[in-house]
Amino acid sequence: MNHENPSDDLRAALITALGPSLMRPFERTTVRATQSFDDWVIDDLVFQTADAEDVPATFLRPQDGRPPVPAVIYAHAHGNRYAVGRSELLEGRSSLQGPYAPDLKAAGIAALCLDMPCFESRQTPDESTRSKALLWHGDTLFGQMLGELRGGLDFLEAHPAIRSDSLGALGFSMGSTLAWWLAAIEPRVRAASALCSFADLETLVQTGAHNGHGIYMMVPGLVEIARSGQIAGLAAPRALQICAGTKDWSTPPAAFDCGLADVKAAFADANASTQLSLHLEAETGHVETPAMRAAVLTFLSDTLQP
């Protein structure tokens, strides 16, 4: 036990619980095509995993020769819409205020979005099949997802179009959970914005609300290791934004309040309370509002730009 820095101990315990897939980097990256996006470009990429599975990704960036810019890992949502993965960055979905690509480009922030396992080009094997197989091997689908996002960070960190010291994470719903978890386990994430999925897991289980979440989130023994707010608090003293509506099924008040109290305590302990940004809306459900979109773009610009 590291008594000088208990955060390191907690991070190590989480990494172990997530399983070995978390720590497997991509073996290869291929650029399949490049197209114009106004005065920027979009690269159609394929990462390859150690077991030779292709992971398609969309990379929005400035043209070659331009000064490097900040970038975010854009984690797409779930919504039981398995045909939608990385296309969310360019096409959006009904619960969002349109796609994020134009707004991020206008803010001077590049974005990388990967098809997560079970989504879009990777729908086979499906979520249940993948989750069960990984659990039987002492691994987790959630750990695989986070491991692939870590591989995305490796790619961004090394790319000449990107400022390696200004990497962020952004996501809605499942993407939200992935974004704040990625910030918790990855010190390279300078700022993370999490929209509409932040709640204390133990409270969700006690009330039965956990059953609204997919099996992809299941990490054995997690409740015995830490509460959600303690995990998210590992982002401190780096910047974290949490956005939620009071009528969101995924953030019932008791579970959200518990998580928020923990994360506030963690940022206070790190003397970083000003680095925790909250955008809460009354009478709003599991959707992004115009005010939420504006708050996210302001937060990312303030924390990732010079």
MILUM-517864 format. One record per residue (C-alpha): residue number from 1; residue in one letter; x negated, y, z negated. Coordinates in Angstrom, 2 decimals. Layout:
BEGIN
+-----+----+---------+---------+---------+
!   i ! aa !       x !       y !       z !
+-----+----+---------+---------+---------+
! NUM !  A !       X !       Y !       Z !
...
+-----+----+---------+---------+---------+
//
This chain:
BEGIN
+-----+----+---------+---------+---------+
!   i ! aa !       x !       y !       z !
+-----+----+---------+---------+---------+
!   1 !  M !    0.00 !    0.00 !    0.00 !
!   2 !  N !   -1.35 !    3.40 !    1.03 !
!   3 !  H !   -0.40 !    5.59 !   -1.93 !
!   4 !  E !   -2.04 !    8.64 !   -0.31 !
!   5 !  N !    0.24 !    8.46 !    2.72 !
!   6 !  P !    3.35 !    6.33 !    2.19 !
!   7 !  S !    4.62 !    7.44 !    5.61 !
!   8 !  D !    1.90 !    5.33 !    7.22 !
!   9 !  D !    3.06 !    2.31 !    5.24 !
!  10 !  L !    6.67 !    2.80 !    6.29 !
!  11 !  R !    5.70 !    3.29 !    9.93 !
!  12 !  A !    3.62 !    0.09 !    9.81 !
!  13 !  A !    6.52 !   -1.85 !    8.28 !
!  14 !  L !    8.88 !   -0.62 !   11.01 !
!  15 !  I !    6.42 !   -1.54 !   13.75 !
!  16 !  T !    6.21 !   -5.06 !   12.33 !
!  17 !  A !   10.00 !   -5.38 !   12.07 !
!  18 !  L !   10.54 !   -4.24 !   15.65 !
!  19 !  G !    8.51 !   -7.16 !   16.94 !
!  20 !  P !    5.56 !   -7.73 !   19.28 !
!  21 !  S !    7.24 !   -6.26 !   22.39 !
!  22 !  L !    6.78 !   -2.81 !   20.86 !
!  23 !  M !    3.02 !   -2.96 !   21.29 !
!  24 !  R !    2.80 !   -4.31 !   24.86 !
!  25 !  P !    1.67 !   -1.63 !   27.33 !
!  26 !  F !    2.60 !   -1.66 !   30.99 !
!  27 !  E !    0.20 !   -3.55 !   33.22 !
!  28 !  R !    0.67 !   -1.59 !   36.44 !
!  29 !  T !    2.35 !    1.53 !   37.87 !
!  30 !  T !    3.47 !    1.93 !   41.49 !
!  31 !  V !    4.87 !    5.04 !   43.18 !
!  32 !  R !    7.45 !    3.74 !   45.66 !
!  33 !  A !    8.59 !    7.07 !   47.07 !
!  34 !  T !    8.52 !   10.81 !   46.47 !
!  35 !  Q !   11.26 !   13.28 !   47.39 !
!  36 !  S !   11.76 !   17.02 !   46.99 !
!  37 !  F !   13.78 !   18.48 !   44.15 !
!  38 !  D !   13.94 !   22.19 !   44.99 !
!  39 !  D !   10.31 !   23.27 !   44.54 !
!  40 !  W !    9.54 !   20.24 !   42.33 !
!  41 !  V !    9.44 !   16.56 !   43.25 !
!  42 !  I !   10.92 !   13.29 !   42.07 !
!  43 !  D !    8.76 !   10.17 !   42.05 !
!  44 !  D !   10.44 !    6.79 !   42.26 !
!  45 !  L !    8.21 !    4.64 !   40.06 !
!  46 !  V !    7.96 !    1.01 !   39.07 !
!  47 !  F !    6.15 !   -0.02 !   35.92 !
!  48 !  Q !    5.32 !   -3.69 !   35.48 !
!  49 !  T !    5.39 !   -5.45 !   32.13 !
!  50 !  A !    2.96 !   -8.10 !   30.95 !
!  51 !  D !    5.45 !  -10.81 !   31.92 !
!  52 !  A !    5.78 !   -9.33 !   35.43 !
!  53 !  E !    9.19 !   -7.69 !   34.98 !
!  54 !  D !    9.68 !   -4.54 !   37.04 !
!  55 !  V !   10.81 !   -1.41 !   35.17 !
!  56 !  P !   12.02 !    1.26 !   37.63 !
!  57 !  A !   11.73 !    4.87 !   36.52 !
!  58 !  T !   12.53 !    8.35 !   37.77 !
!  59 !  F !    9.87 !   11.02 !   37.24 !
!  60 !  L !   10.78 !   14.70 !   37.70 !
!  61 !  R !    7.66 !   16.85 !   37.91 !
!  62 !  P !    6.05 !   19.90 !   39.57 !
!  63 !  Q !    4.41 !   19.53 !   42.96 !
!  64 !  D !    0.75 !   18.49 !   43.10 !
!  65 !  G !   -1.68 !   21.28 !   42.38 !
!  66 !  R !    0.65 !   23.22 !   40.07 !
!  67 !  P !   -0.35 !   23.93 !   36.45 !
!  68 !  P !    0.60 !   21.11 !   34.07 !
!  69 !  V !    3.87 !   21.39 !   32.18 !
!  70 !  P !    5.46 !   19.82 !   29.08 !
!  71 !  A !    7.46 !   16.63 !   29.57 !
!  72 !  V !   10.14 !   14.60 !   27.84 !
!  73 !  I !   10.89 !   10.93 !   27.76 !
!  74 !  Y !   14.57 !   10.98 !   28.70 !
!  75 !  A !   16.30 !    7.97 !   27.13 !
!  76 !  H !   19.60 !    7.17 !   28.83 !
!  77 !  A !   22.82 !    6.23 !   27.03 !
!  78 !  H !   24.68 !    2.91 !   26.73 !
!  79 !  G !   28.46 !    3.41 !   26.75 !
!  80 !  N !   28.95 !   -0.18 !   27.96 !
!  81 !  R !   28.18 !    1.17 !   31.43 !
!  82 !  Y !   25.43 !   -1.23 !   32.37 !
!  83 !  A !   25.31 !    0.02 !   35.96 !
!  84 !  V !   24.04 !    3.39 !   34.71 !
!  85 !  G !   20.43 !    3.68 !   33.63 !
!  86 !  R !   17.78 !    6.04 !   34.94 !
!  87 !  S !   20.31 !    7.55 !   37.36 !
!  88 !  E !   21.74 !    9.43 !   34.36 !
!  89 !  L !   18.85 !   11.92 !   34.58 !
!  90 !  L !   19.86 !   13.01 !   38.08 !
!  91 !  E !   23.58 !   12.24 !   38.10 !
!  92 !  G !   24.70 !   12.64 !   34.48 !
!  93 !  R !   27.69 !   10.81 !   32.97 !
!  94 !  S !   31.20 !   11.80 !   31.88 !
!  95 !  S !   30.19 !   12.43 !   28.25 !
!  96 !  L !   27.50 !   14.92 !   29.26 !
!  97 !  Q !   27.71 !   18.47 !   30.60 !
!  98 !  G !   26.26 !   17.28 !   33.90 !
!  99 !  P !   22.81 !   15.88 !   34.64 !
! 100 !  Y !   19.82 !   17.13 !   32.68 !
! 101 !  A !   17.34 !   17.23 !   35.58 !
! 102 !  P !   18.25 !   20.71 !   36.92 !
! 103 !  D !   18.28 !   22.27 !   33.44 !
! 104 !  L !   14.98 !   20.71 !   32.41 !
! 105 !  K !   13.35 !   21.82 !   35.65 !
! 106 !  A !   14.66 !   25.37 !   35.11 !
! 107 !  A !   13.06 !   25.28 !   31.65 !
! 108 !  G !    9.75 !   24.14 !   33.14 !
! 109 !  I !    9.92 !   20.71 !   31.47 !
! 110 !  A !    9.22 !   17.49 !   33.38 !
! 111 !  A !   11.13 !   14.30 !   32.58 !
! 112 !  L !   10.61 !   10.56 !   32.84 !
! 113 !  C !   13.60 !    8.22 !   32.63 !
! 114 !  L !   13.24 !    4.42 !   32.67 !
! 115 !  D !   15.88 !    1.79 !   33.31 !
! 116 !  M !   16.15 !    0.16 !   29.90 !
! 117 !  P !   16.52 !   -3.64 !   29.76 !
! 118 !  C !   20.13 !   -4.64 !   30.69 !
! 119 !  F !   20.85 !   -1.45 !   32.64 !
! 120 !  E !   21.11 !   -0.47 !   36.32 !
! 121 !  S !   18.49 !   -2.51 !   38.20 !
! 122 !  R !   17.88 !   -4.71 !   35.12 !
! 123 !  Q !   21.40 !   -5.94 !   34.31 !
! 124 !  T !   20.30 !   -9.58 !   34.46 !
! 125 !  P !   19.73 !  -11.05 !   31.91 !
! 126 !  D !   22.47 !   -9.18 !   30.06 !
! 127 !  E !   22.30 !   -7.57 !   26.62 !
! 128 !  S !   23.49 !  -10.58 !   24.64 !
! 129 !  T !   21.24 !  -13.02 !   26.46 !
! 130 !  R !   18.17 !  -10.82 !   26.10 !
! 131 !  S !   18.82 !  -10.01 !   22.45 !
! 132 !  K !   19.31 !  -13.64 !   21.42 !
! 133 !  A !   16.25 !  -14.87 !   23.28 !
! 134 !  L !   14.05 !  -12.19 !   21.74 !
! 135 !  L !   15.40 !  -12.77 !   18.23 !
! 136 !  W !   14.71 !  -16.50 !   18.56 !
! 137 !  H !   11.11 !  -15.57 !   19.39 !
! 138 !  G !   10.78 !  -13.25 !   16.41 !
! 139 !  D !   11.18 !  -10.17 !   18.60 !
! 140 !  T !   13.91 !   -7.55 !   19.18 !
! 141 !  L !   15.50 !   -5.90 !   22.21 !
! 142 !  F !   15.31 !   -2.56 !   20.42 !
! 143 !  G !   11.56 !   -3.09 !   19.99 !
! 144 !  Q !   11.25 !   -3.90 !   23.69 !
! 145 !  M !   13.10 !   -0.71 !   24.60 !
! 146 !  L !   10.89 !    1.41 !   22.35 !
! 147 !  G !    7.80 !   -0.38 !   23.62 !
! 148 !  E !    8.68 !    0.51 !   27.20 !
! 149 !  L !    9.29 !    4.13 !   26.19 !
! 150 !  R !    5.83 !    4.08 !   24.56 !
! 151 !  G !    4.51 !    2.90 !   27.91 !
! 152 !  G !    6.22 !    5.91 !   29.43 !
! 153 !  L !    4.35 !    8.13 !   26.97 !
! 154 !  D !    1.09 !    6.50 !   28.07 !
! 155 !  F !    1.94 !    7.38 !   31.67 !
! 156 !  L !    2.86 !   10.99 !   30.87 !
! 157 !  E !   -0.19 !   11.50 !   28.69 !
! 158 !  A !   -2.50 !   10.53 !   31.57 !
! 159 !  H !   -0.68 !   12.31 !   34.42 !
! 160 !  P !   -2.33 !   15.48 !   35.81 !
! 161 !  A !    1.04 !   17.26 !   36.14 !
! 162 !  I !    1.73 !   16.95 !   32.41 !
! 163 !  R !    0.38 !   18.66 !   29.31 !
! 164 !  S !   -0.66 !   15.70 !   27.18 !
! 165 !  D !   -0.28 !   17.73 !   23.98 !
! 166 !  S !    3.34 !   18.67 !   24.71 !
! 167 !  L !    5.40 !   15.50 !   24.99 !
! 168 !  G !    8.97 !   15.20 !   23.75 !
! 169 !  A !   11.93 !   12.82 !   23.64 !
! 170 !  L !   15.58 !   13.45 !   24.48 !
! 171 !  G !   18.67 !   11.31 !   24.57 !
! 172 !  F !   22.43 !   10.99 !   24.04 !
! 173 !  S !   24.11 !    8.11 !   22.15 !
! 174 !  M !   21.83 !    5.06 !   22.56 !
! 175 !  G !   19.32 !    7.52 !   23.98 !
! 176 !  S !   19.63 !    9.57 !   20.80 !
! 177 !  T !   18.76 !    6.60 !   18.59 !
! 178 !  L !   15.82 !    5.77 !   20.84 !
! 179 !  A !   14.63 !    9.39 !   20.79 !
! 180 !  W !   14.48 !    9.78 !   17.01 !
! 181 !  W !   13.03 !    6.31 !   16.54 !
! 182 !  L !   10.35 !    7.04 !   19.14 !
! 183 !  A !    9.44 !   10.23 !   17.28 !
! 184 !  A !    9.26 !    8.25 !   14.04 !
! 185 !  I !    6.79 !    5.64 !   15.28 !
! 186 !  E !    4.91 !    7.72 !   17.86 !
! 187 !  P !    2.87 !   10.73 !   16.66 !
! 188 !  R !    2.41 !   11.79 !   20.29 !
! 189 !  V !    6.05 !   12.97 !   20.33 !
! 190 !  R !    5.81 !   16.64 !   19.51 !
! 191 !  A !    9.57 !   17.26 !   19.50 !
! 192 !  A !   12.67 !   15.07 !   19.75 !
! 193 !  S !   16.27 !   16.02 !   20.41 !
! 194 !  A !   18.88 !   13.44 !   19.37 !
! 195 !  L !   22.49 !   13.91 !   20.51 !
! 196 !  C !   25.49 !   12.11 !   19.04 !
! 197 !  S !   24.03 !    9.07 !   17.31 !
! 198 !  F !   22.53 !    9.52 !   13.87 !
! 199 !  A !   23.94 !    7.69 !   10.85 !
! 200 !  D !   22.78 !    5.69 !    7.86 !
! 201 !  L !   22.86 !    2.03 !    8.88 !
! 202 !  E !   23.55 !    0.63 !    5.41 !
! 203 !  T !   26.60 !    2.89 !    5.07 !
! 204 !  L !   27.78 !    1.80 !    8.52 !
! 205 !  V !   27.51 !   -1.84 !    7.46 !
! 206 !  Q !   29.35 !   -1.21 !    4.18 !
! 207 !  T !   32.26 !    0.37 !    6.05 !
! 208 !  G !   32.24 !   -2.01 !    9.02 !
! 209 !  A !   31.47 !    0.83 !   11.43 !
! 210 !  H !   28.24 !   -0.87 !   12.51 !
! 211 !  N !   30.23 !   -3.17 !   14.78 !
! 212 !  G !   30.76 !   -0.30 !   17.19 !
! 213 !  H !   27.08 !   -0.46 !   18.11 !
! 214 !  G !   25.55 !   -2.94 !   20.54 !
! 215 !  I !   23.45 !   -5.94 !   19.58 !
! 216 !  Y !   20.44 !   -4.18 !   21.15 !
! 217 !  M !   20.10 !   -2.18 !   17.90 !
! 218 !  M !   19.78 !   -5.18 !   15.61 !
! 219 !  V !   16.44 !   -5.28 !   13.78 !
! 220 !  P !   16.27 !   -8.08 !   11.18 !
! 221 !  G !   15.67 !   -6.87 !    7.63 !
! 222 !  L !   15.76 !   -3.19 !    8.57 !
! 223 !  V !   18.20 !   -2.15 !    5.82 !
! 224 !  E !   15.78 !   -3.55 !    3.25 !
! 225 !  I !   12.92 !   -1.48 !    4.69 !
! 226 !  A !   14.34 !    2.03 !    5.02 !
! 227 !  R !   17.44 !    4.12 !    5.59 !
! 228 !  S !   17.97 !    5.87 !    8.90 !
! 229 !  G !   17.15 !    9.31 !    7.52 !
! 230 !  Q !   13.91 !    8.02 !    6.03 !
! 231 !  I !   12.96 !    6.60 !    9.42 !
! 232 !  A !   13.81 !    9.81 !   11.26 !
! 233 !  G !   11.95 !   11.73 !    8.57 !
! 234 !  L !    8.70 !   10.15 !    9.78 !
! 235 !  A !    8.83 !   12.72 !   12.58 !
! 236 !  A !    7.93 !   15.43 !   10.06 !
! 237 !  P !    6.11 !   17.78 !   10.29 !
! 238 !  R !    6.80 !   17.61 !   14.02 !
! 239 !  A !   10.04 !   19.06 !   15.39 !
! 240 !  L !   13.33 !   17.14 !   15.30 !
! 241 !  Q !   16.79 !   18.25 !   16.43 !
! 242 !  I !   19.95 !   16.40 !   15.44 !
! 243 !  C !   23.21 !   17.22 !   17.22 !
! 244 !  A !   26.57 !   15.78 !   16.17 !
! 245 !  G !   30.31 !   16.34 !   16.15 !
! 246 !  T !   32.45 !   15.74 !   13.07 !
! 247 !  K !   34.86 !   13.51 !   15.03 !
! 248 !  D !   32.20 !   11.28 !   16.58 !
! 249 !  W !   32.93 !    7.56 !   15.99 !
! 250 !  S !   29.18 !    6.84 !   15.88 !
! 251 !  T !   28.50 !    9.32 !   13.08 !
! 252 !  P !   31.26 !    8.85 !   10.46 !
! 253 !  P !   30.95 !   11.50 !    7.72 !
! 254 !  A !   29.69 !    9.28 !    4.88 !
! 255 !  A !   27.00 !    7.67 !    7.05 !
! 256 !  F !   26.00 !   10.94 !    8.70 !
! 257 !  D !   25.80 !   12.83 !    5.39 !
! 258 !  C !   23.59 !   10.15 !    3.84 !
! 259 !  G !   21.25 !   10.17 !    6.83 !
! 260 !  L !   21.12 !   13.95 !    6.91 !
! 261 !  A !   20.27 !   14.17 !    3.19 !
! 262 !  D !   17.38 !   11.74 !    3.66 !
! 263 !  V !   15.95 !   13.47 !    6.70 !
! 264 !  K !   16.21 !   16.89 !    5.05 !
! 265 !  A !   14.35 !   15.53 !    2.01 !
! 266 !  A !   11.60 !   14.09 !    4.23 !
! 267 !  F !   11.07 !   17.39 !    6.05 !
! 268 !  A !   11.10 !   19.30 !    2.75 !
! 269 !  D !    8.49 !   16.92 !    1.31 !
! 270 !  A !    6.32 !   17.62 !    4.36 !
! 271 !  N !    6.78 !   21.40 !    3.91 !
! 272 !  A !    8.36 !   21.37 !    7.37 !
! 273 !  S !   12.00 !   22.23 !    6.77 !
! 274 !  T !   11.89 !   24.83 !    9.53 !
! 275 !  Q !   10.97 !   22.07 !   11.99 !
! 276 !  L !   14.31 !   20.33 !   11.45 !
! 277 !  S !   17.02 !   21.78 !   13.69 !
! 278 !  L !   20.70 !   20.93 !   13.29 !
! 279 !  H !   23.55 !   21.57 !   15.71 !
! 280 !  L !   26.84 !   20.43 !   14.18 !
! 281 !  E !   30.27 !   21.02 !   15.69 !
! 282 !  A !   33.67 !   20.65 !   14.06 !
! 283 !  E !   36.45 !   18.79 !   15.88 !
! 284 !  T !   34.01 !   17.37 !   18.46 !
! 285 !  G !   33.73 !   13.67 !   19.27 !
! 286 !  H !   31.17 !   11.53 !   21.07 !
! 287 !  V !   30.48 !   14.09 !   23.79 !
! 288 !  E !   28.00 !   16.80 !   24.60 !
! 289 !  T !   29.53 !   20.28 !   24.53 !
! 290 !  P !   28.32 !   23.39 !   26.40 !
! 291 !  A !   27.03 !   24.82 !   23.12 !
! 292 !  M !   25.17 !   21.59 !   22.40 !
! 293 !  R !   23.49 !   21.65 !   25.84 !
! 294 !  A !   22.40 !   25.24 !   25.26 !
! 295 !  A !   21.03 !   24.38 !   21.81 !
! 296 !  V !   19.06 !   21.43 !   23.19 !
! 297 !  L !   17.46 !   23.47 !   25.96 !
! 298 !  T !   16.55 !   26.25 !   23.53 !
! 299 !  F !   15.05 !   23.75 !   21.09 !
! 300 !  L !   12.95 !   22.00 !   23.75 !
! 301 !  S !   11.73 !   25.28 !   25.21 !
! 302 !  D !   10.79 !   26.64 !   21.78 !
! 303 !  T !    8.95 !   23.48 !   20.66 !
! 304 !  L !    7.31 !   22.23 !   23.87 !
! 305 !  Q !    6.45 !   25.40 !   25.75 !
! 306 !  P !    3.35 !   27.46 !   24.78 !
+-----+----+---------+---------+---------+
//
